[in-house]
Amino acid sequence: MSPVWTVALVALSAFVVDSSQPNLDCSYMGLTKHLKLTSSNDDLSIIRPVVDWHHATNVSVDMLIYGILGVDEMSQTVTTHVWILVGWTNEILTWNVSEFCGIRSLTVPRTMIWNPDLYMLEDSSDSGTLVKGPMVILDYTGEAASFISGKLITVCSLNLRLYPFDIQYCNITFMSLTMDANELRLGLQKEDVIKKQLSSKVLITKGEWELIEMDVLLTTEEGLMNKSQLAYRMTLKRKPMLHIINFIVPLFYLLILDLASFFISHSSGEKLSFKVTVLLSISVLLLILQDMLPSTEDQLPLIASYCIGIFALVGVSLLECMLMCFLCSMDEWCPKKTQKGGNSDQDVHTDEPAVVSEQVDMKMRKQARPSDHDLLAMILQEVKAAEQEVVHTEKTLGFYAKVARVIDVIFFTLYLLAVIIFFVAFYFSWVPTGFFD
């Protein structure tokens, strides 16, 4: 073959190869034109993106908790800061990577393509607290993903029976507004164990609550609309130390003070006023508790029973103190007819300590410097005089005063036993096993 024909054959083969390969478009504009996303297309944003309507659209909802902002016991709501990733498959918007210079993903406005109509059953947030990302990430295989983040307020049925040693279980349930389980199925992209570990690592604000567990429940609602549901179940444990210091310990201390008040004499009016002050202090703490807890008639919180129990114990102690004061004053009110004959003897006994004291003073005046023997004798006489005065005082106690003393001793013993049983019973019924682990 001549050189001319060889050159012509090579040029012809190069032209054939060039004509067989189309020109590659490496721009995002070309890809959007290929996907028909350059102008508003209502079909892409309204119609569920499936090739066959029998195919169900699988939607994954992955949620991470960034912070537990607060729990409101009065309104029964939980406030959290969440980050939600919603993913689904769009069977219409796919392309060949080799035709667009290896472009594997594209970011498009949310309003231009179809989005799953998800809502949360327990959501009570105001408008604007949850922010939906304006863009959607679209993969060449049709996988789409969008992001939602912000402050989420959800209603939760709080069981305050063991407050402040309570553990709460709150759900965040996702489901579709219009589509049933045959059209839209909810699921997870990652396992719930991984999300729980991620939430524990990225959790920034905790406050008085700690995230213990986060489980995922996949269910299907039965009824006219057979809808798929995805529920996140959060297990929250309260940190009770602040409530123990501010509320439980002061009540315990007031009850101990009431026990100590039994050592105050009934003759002075300080014992009665002291017990009234303790009772008023407990009443103030009860008013504070009223503002902290909702009025739940079904199950009274144990902390309320704790306050009422201490209030009742101090109240009974106050009534006993009033009874003792009344019995001690009965001897002064009753007539002393039986004591007329013994007035002279009592006068003699009453004057004995004074006579002895005068004799001691006279001896001390006579002897400027008494000897050790005389000094010991004088001290012994003073001790005997004081002993006679005490014995005389005990003998002069009336009948009702003796009865009051016996009743007071018996009541203190029973009162101390009741306080011990009260605290032991409340500890085992109030604090759950392993709560402080």
C-alpha positions as CSV (number, residue, x, y, z in Angstrom):
1,M,0.0,0.0,0.0
2,S,1.3,3.4,-0.9
3,P,2.0,6.0,1.7
4,V,-0.8,8.2,0.4
5,W,-3.4,5.5,1.1
6,T,-2.0,4.8,4.5
7,V,-2.4,8.5,5.6
8,A,-5.9,8.6,4.2
9,L,-6.9,5.4,6.1
10,V,-5.6,6.8,9.4
11,A,-7.5,10.1,8.9
12,L,-10.7,8.2,8.1
13,S,-10.4,6.0,11.2
14,A,-9.8,9.0,13.4
15,F,-12.9,10.7,12.0
16,V,-15.1,7.6,12.6
17,V,-13.9,7.4,16.2
18,D,-14.6,11.1,16.8
19,S,-18.1,10.9,15.4
20,S,-18.9,7.8,17.5
21,Q,-18.2,9.6,20.8
22,P,-20.6,12.6,21.6
23,N,-19.2,15.7,23.2
24,L,-19.0,15.5,27.0
25,D,-20.7,18.3,29.0
26,C,-18.8,18.9,32.3
27,S,-21.0,21.8,33.6
28,Y,-23.7,21.7,36.2
29,M,-25.9,23.7,33.8
30,G,-25.8,20.9,31.3
31,L,-26.8,18.4,34.0
32,T,-29.7,20.6,35.2
33,K,-30.9,20.9,31.6
34,H,-30.6,17.1,31.2
35,L,-32.7,16.7,34.4
36,K,-35.2,19.4,33.2
37,L,-34.5,21.5,36.4
38,T,-33.7,24.8,34.7
39,S,-37.3,26.0,34.8
40,S,-40.3,25.3,37.1
41,N,-41.6,21.8,36.5
42,D,-44.7,21.0,38.6
43,D,-44.6,17.4,37.7
44,L,-41.2,16.9,39.5
45,S,-42.3,18.7,42.7
46,I,-45.9,17.3,43.0
47,I,-45.8,13.7,41.7
48,R,-44.2,10.9,43.8
49,P,-41.0,10.1,41.9
50,V,-41.4,6.4,40.9
51,V,-41.3,4.7,37.6
52,D,-44.1,2.3,38.6
53,W,-46.8,3.5,41.0
54,H,-46.7,0.1,42.6
55,H,-43.3,0.8,44.0
56,A,-43.2,2.3,47.5
57,T,-40.9,5.2,48.3
58,N,-38.5,4.3,51.1
59,V,-37.9,7.3,53.3
60,S,-35.2,7.3,56.0
61,V,-35.4,9.7,59.0
62,D,-32.3,9.9,61.1
63,M,-32.4,12.2,64.1
64,L,-29.6,13.3,66.5
65,I,-30.1,15.2,69.7
66,Y,-27.7,18.0,70.3
67,G,-29.1,19.3,73.5
68,I,-31.8,18.8,76.1
69,L,-32.9,22.4,76.8
70,G,-35.5,21.7,79.4
71,V,-38.5,19.8,80.7
72,D,-41.6,21.7,81.8
73,E,-43.6,19.7,84.3
74,M,-46.5,22.1,84.4
75,S,-47.2,22.0,80.6
76,Q,-45.9,18.4,80.2
77,T,-43.5,19.4,77.4
78,V,-39.8,18.5,76.5
79,T,-37.6,21.0,74.7
80,T,-34.7,19.6,72.7
81,H,-32.3,20.8,70.0
82,V,-32.4,18.3,67.1
83,W,-30.7,17.6,63.8
84,I,-32.8,15.5,61.3
85,L,-31.6,14.0,58.1
86,V,-34.3,12.9,55.7
87,G,-33.4,10.7,52.8
88,W,-35.4,9.1,49.9
89,T,-35.1,7.7,46.4
90,N,-36.1,9.7,43.3
91,E,-36.3,7.2,40.5
92,I,-36.8,10.0,37.9
93,L,-33.8,12.2,38.5
94,T,-30.9,9.9,37.7
95,W,-28.0,10.3,35.2
96,N,-24.9,8.5,33.9
97,V,-21.8,9.8,35.6
98,S,-19.6,9.1,32.5
99,E,-21.7,11.5,30.4
100,F,-21.1,14.4,32.7
101,C,-17.4,14.2,33.5
102,G,-17.9,12.2,36.7
103,I,-20.4,14.5,38.4
104,R,-21.8,12.4,41.2
105,S,-24.1,14.8,43.1
106,L,-26.0,18.0,42.5
107,T,-27.6,20.5,44.9
108,V,-31.0,21.7,43.8
109,P,-33.6,23.9,45.6
110,R,-36.1,22.1,47.8
111,T,-39.1,23.6,46.0
112,M,-38.1,22.2,42.6
113,I,-38.4,18.5,43.4
114,W,-40.7,16.2,45.4
115,N,-40.3,16.1,49.2
116,P,-41.9,13.6,51.6
117,D,-44.8,15.2,53.6
118,L,-43.6,14.2,57.1
119,Y,-44.9,15.6,60.3
120,M,-44.4,14.8,64.0
121,L,-47.3,13.7,66.1
122,E,-46.0,15.2,69.4
123,D,-44.7,18.5,67.9
124,S,-46.0,21.6,69.7
125,S,-43.3,24.0,68.5
126,D,-44.0,27.5,67.3
127,S,-43.6,28.3,63.6
128,G,-40.0,29.1,62.8
129,T,-38.3,27.1,65.5
130,L,-37.6,24.2,63.1
131,V,-35.6,25.3,60.1
132,K,-35.7,23.2,56.9
133,G,-32.7,23.4,54.7
134,P,-33.4,25.3,51.4
135,M,-31.4,22.9,49.3
136,V,-31.6,19.1,48.6
137,I,-28.5,17.0,47.8
138,L,-29.3,14.8,44.8
139,D,-27.1,11.8,43.9
140,Y,-26.6,10.3,40.4
141,T,-28.5,7.1,41.6
142,G,-31.5,9.2,42.6
143,E,-30.8,9.3,46.3
144,A,-31.9,12.6,47.8
145,A,-31.2,14.1,51.2
146,S,-32.5,17.2,53.1
147,F,-31.7,18.6,56.5
148,I,-33.9,19.9,59.3
149,S,-32.5,21.5,62.5
150,G,-33.7,23.7,65.4
151,K,-35.5,23.7,68.7
152,L,-38.1,21.1,69.0
153,I,-40.9,21.2,71.6
154,T,-42.8,18.0,72.0
155,V,-45.6,17.0,74.4
156,C,-44.8,14.1,76.7
157,S,-46.8,12.3,79.4
158,L,-44.6,12.8,82.4
159,N,-44.9,10.4,85.3
160,L,-44.0,12.5,88.3
161,R,-44.7,9.8,90.9
162,L,-41.0,9.5,91.9
163,Y,-40.1,13.2,91.4
164,P,-37.2,14.1,91.7
165,F,-35.9,10.5,91.3
166,D,-37.9,10.0,88.1
167,I,-37.0,8.6,84.7
168,Q,-39.1,9.8,81.8
169,Y,-39.9,8.1,78.5
170,C,-40.8,10.5,75.7
171,N,-41.6,9.7,72.0
172,I,-41.0,11.7,68.8
173,T,-43.1,10.0,66.1
174,F,-42.8,10.7,62.4
175,M,-45.4,9.8,59.8
176,S,-46.8,10.9,56.5
177,L,-49.8,13.2,56.2
178,T,-51.4,11.8,53.1
179,M,-49.6,8.6,52.0
180,D,-50.2,5.1,53.4
181,A,-47.6,2.4,54.0
182,N,-48.0,1.1,50.4
183,E,-46.8,4.4,49.0
184,L,-44.3,5.6,51.6
185,R,-42.4,3.5,54.1
186,L,-40.3,5.0,56.9
187,G,-37.0,3.5,57.9
188,L,-33.5,4.2,59.1
189,Q,-30.3,4.8,57.3
190,K,-28.2,3.9,60.3
191,E,-28.8,1.7,63.2
192,D,-30.4,3.1,66.4
193,V,-27.4,2.0,68.5
194,I,-25.1,4.1,66.3
195,K,-27.4,7.1,66.6
196,K,-27.6,6.7,70.4
197,Q,-23.8,6.7,70.6
198,L,-23.6,9.7,68.3
199,S,-26.2,11.6,70.3
200,S,-24.3,10.9,73.5
201,K,-21.1,12.3,71.9
202,V,-22.5,15.4,70.3
203,L,-24.8,16.2,73.2
204,I,-23.8,19.7,74.3
205,T,-26.3,21.0,76.8
206,K,-27.8,18.6,79.4
207,G,-28.9,20.7,82.3
208,E,-30.6,18.6,85.0
209,W,-31.4,15.8,82.5
210,E,-29.3,12.9,81.2
211,L,-30.0,10.9,78.0
212,I,-29.9,7.3,79.0
213,E,-31.3,5.5,75.9
214,M,-32.7,6.3,72.5
215,D,-34.6,3.4,70.9
216,V,-36.4,3.3,67.5
217,L,-39.8,1.7,67.0
218,L,-41.1,1.0,63.5
219,T,-44.8,0.4,63.4
220,T,-47.8,0.6,61.0
221,E,-50.9,2.4,62.0
222,E,-54.0,0.2,61.5
223,G,-57.2,1.7,60.2
224,L,-58.5,3.4,57.2
225,M,-55.1,5.0,56.5
226,N,-52.6,2.3,56.8
227,K,-49.6,4.6,57.6
228,S,-46.1,3.8,58.4
229,Q,-44.7,5.3,61.6
230,L,-41.2,5.8,62.9
231,A,-40.9,6.6,66.7
232,Y,-37.8,7.7,68.6
233,R,-38.2,6.8,72.2
234,M,-36.0,8.8,74.5
235,T,-35.2,7.7,78.1
236,L,-34.3,10.7,80.3
237,K,-33.1,10.6,83.9
238,R,-33.3,13.6,86.2
239,K,-30.3,14.7,88.2
240,P,-31.9,15.1,91.7
241,M,-29.0,16.6,93.7
242,L,-30.3,20.2,93.5
243,H,-33.8,19.2,94.6
244,I,-32.3,17.1,97.5
245,I,-30.3,20.1,98.7
246,N,-33.1,22.7,98.3
247,F,-36.1,20.8,99.3
248,I,-35.7,17.3,100.8
249,V,-32.9,18.1,103.2
250,P,-34.5,21.2,104.7
251,L,-37.7,19.3,105.5
252,F,-35.7,16.5,107.1
253,Y,-33.8,19.1,109.2
254,L,-37.0,20.8,110.3
255,L,-38.3,17.4,111.5
256,I,-35.1,16.8,113.4
257,L,-35.5,20.2,115.1
258,D,-39.0,19.2,116.1
259,L,-37.6,16.1,117.7
260,A,-35.0,18.2,119.6
261,S,-37.8,20.5,120.9
262,F,-38.9,17.8,123.3
263,F,-35.9,18.7,125.5
264,I,-37.3,22.2,126.0
265,S,-39.2,22.7,129.3
266,H,-43.0,23.0,129.2
267,S,-42.9,25.7,131.9
268,S,-41.5,28.3,129.4
269,G,-43.7,29.3,126.4
270,E,-40.7,28.9,124.0
271,K,-41.5,25.3,123.2
272,L,-44.9,26.0,121.8
273,S,-43.8,29.0,119.8
274,F,-40.8,27.0,118.4
275,K,-43.1,24.2,117.1
276,V,-45.4,26.8,115.5
277,T,-42.4,28.3,113.7
278,V,-41.3,24.9,112.4
279,L,-44.9,24.2,111.2
280,L,-45.0,27.6,109.3
281,S,-41.6,26.8,107.7
282,I,-43.0,23.5,106.3
283,S,-46.0,25.4,105.0
284,V,-43.7,27.8,103.0
285,L,-42.0,24.8,101.4
286,L,-45.4,23.3,100.5
287,L,-46.3,26.6,98.7
288,I,-43.0,26.3,96.7
289,L,-43.8,22.7,95.8
290,Q,-47.2,23.8,94.5
291,D,-45.6,26.0,91.9
292,M,-43.2,23.2,90.8
293,L,-45.6,20.3,90.2
294,P,-48.9,20.1,88.2
295,S,-52.1,19.1,89.9
296,T,-52.2,15.4,89.1
297,E,-55.1,13.7,90.9
298,D,-54.5,10.2,89.5
299,Q,-51.1,9.7,91.1
300,L,-49.9,12.0,93.9
301,P,-46.1,12.5,93.7
302,L,-44.2,11.0,96.6
303,I,-42.5,14.3,97.3
304,A,-46.0,15.7,98.1
305,S,-46.7,12.8,100.4
306,Y,-43.3,13.3,102.0
307,C,-44.2,17.0,102.7
308,I,-47.7,16.1,104.0
309,G,-46.3,13.3,106.2
310,I,-43.8,15.7,107.8
311,F,-46.4,18.4,108.2
312,A,-48.7,15.9,109.9
313,L,-46.0,14.6,112.3
314,V,-45.1,18.2,113.3
315,G,-48.8,19.0,113.7
316,V,-49.4,16.1,116.0
317,S,-46.3,17.1,118.0
318,L,-47.7,20.6,118.3
319,L,-51.1,19.2,119.6
320,E,-49.2,17.1,122.2
321,C,-47.3,20.2,123.3
322,M,-50.5,22.1,123.7
323,L,-52.0,19.2,125.8
324,M,-48.9,19.2,128.0
325,C,-49.1,22.9,128.6
326,F,-52.8,22.5,129.5
327,L,-52.1,19.7,132.0
328,C,-49.3,21.6,133.7
329,S,-51.6,24.6,134.2
330,M,-54.4,22.4,135.7
331,D,-52.7,22.2,139.1
332,E,-52.9,26.0,139.4
333,W,-56.6,26.1,138.5
334,C,-57.6,23.2,140.9
335,P,-58.5,24.2,144.6
336,K,-55.9,23.2,147.2
337,K,-58.2,22.3,150.1
338,T,-56.1,19.3,151.0
339,Q,-53.0,21.4,151.4
340,K,-54.3,23.7,154.2
341,G,-53.2,21.5,156.9
342,G,-49.7,21.2,155.6
343,N,-48.9,24.9,155.0
344,S,-46.9,25.2,158.2
345,D,-44.7,22.2,157.4
346,Q,-44.2,23.5,153.8
347,D,-43.2,26.9,155.2
348,V,-40.7,25.3,157.5
349,H,-39.3,23.3,154.7
350,T,-39.3,26.3,152.4
351,D,-37.4,28.4,155.0
352,E,-34.8,25.7,155.7
353,P,-32.5,26.5,152.8
354,A,-32.6,30.2,153.7
355,V,-31.8,29.5,157.4
356,V,-28.9,27.3,156.4
357,S,-27.5,30.0,154.0
358,E,-27.7,32.6,156.8
359,Q,-25.8,30.3,159.2
360,V,-23.1,29.7,156.6
361,D,-22.8,33.5,156.0
362,M,-22.5,34.2,159.7
363,K,-19.8,31.6,160.1
364,M,-17.9,33.0,157.2
365,R,-18.1,36.5,158.6
366,K,-16.8,35.2,162.0
367,Q,-13.9,33.4,160.4
368,A,-12.0,35.6,158.1
369,R,-9.8,32.8,157.0
370,P,-11.6,29.4,157.5
371,S,-9.6,26.2,157.6
372,D,-9.9,23.5,154.9
373,H,-12.1,21.4,157.2
374,D,-14.5,24.2,157.9
375,L,-14.6,25.1,154.2
376,L,-15.5,21.5,153.2
377,A,-18.2,21.5,155.9
378,M,-19.7,24.7,154.5
379,I,-19.7,23.3,150.9
380,L,-21.4,20.1,152.1
381,Q,-24.1,22.2,153.9
382,E,-24.7,24.1,150.6
383,V,-25.1,20.9,148.6
384,K,-27.5,19.4,151.2
385,A,-29.5,22.6,151.1
386,A,-29.7,22.5,147.3
387,E,-30.7,18.8,147.4
388,Q,-33.5,19.5,149.9
389,E,-34.8,22.3,147.6
390,V,-34.9,20.0,144.6
391,V,-36.7,17.2,146.6
392,H,-39.1,19.8,147.9
393,T,-39.8,21.0,144.3
394,E,-40.4,17.4,143.1
395,K,-42.8,16.7,146.0
396,T,-44.8,19.9,145.3
397,L,-45.5,18.7,141.6
398,G,-49.2,18.3,141.2
399,F,-51.1,15.3,139.9
400,Y,-51.7,16.7,136.5
401,A,-48.0,17.7,136.1
402,K,-46.9,14.1,136.9
403,V,-49.4,12.8,134.3
404,A,-48.1,15.2,131.7
405,R,-44.6,14.1,132.3
406,V,-45.5,10.4,131.8
407,I,-47.5,11.2,128.7
408,D,-44.7,13.3,127.3
409,V,-42.1,10.4,127.7
410,I,-44.5,7.9,126.1
411,F,-45.3,10.2,123.2
412,F,-41.6,11.0,122.5
413,T,-40.8,7.3,122.3
414,L,-43.7,6.6,119.9
415,Y,-42.9,9.8,117.9
416,L,-39.3,8.7,117.4
417,L,-40.3,5.3,116.2
418,A,-42.8,6.8,113.8
419,V,-40.2,9.1,112.3
420,I,-37.7,6.2,111.8
421,I,-40.4,4.0,110.1
422,F,-41.5,7.0,108.0
423,F,-38.0,7.7,106.6
424,V,-37.2,4.0,106.0
425,A,-40.5,3.4,104.2
426,F,-40.1,6.5,102.0
427,Y,-36.5,5.6,101.0
428,F,-37.3,2.1,99.7
429,S,-40.5,3.2,97.9
430,W,-39.1,6.5,96.5
431,V,-35.6,5.9,95.3
432,P,-35.5,3.3,92.5
433,T,-32.9,0.5,92.7
434,G,-29.7,1.5,90.9
435,F,-30.8,5.1,90.3
436,F,-27.4,6.5,91.4
437,D,-25.4,4.0,89.4
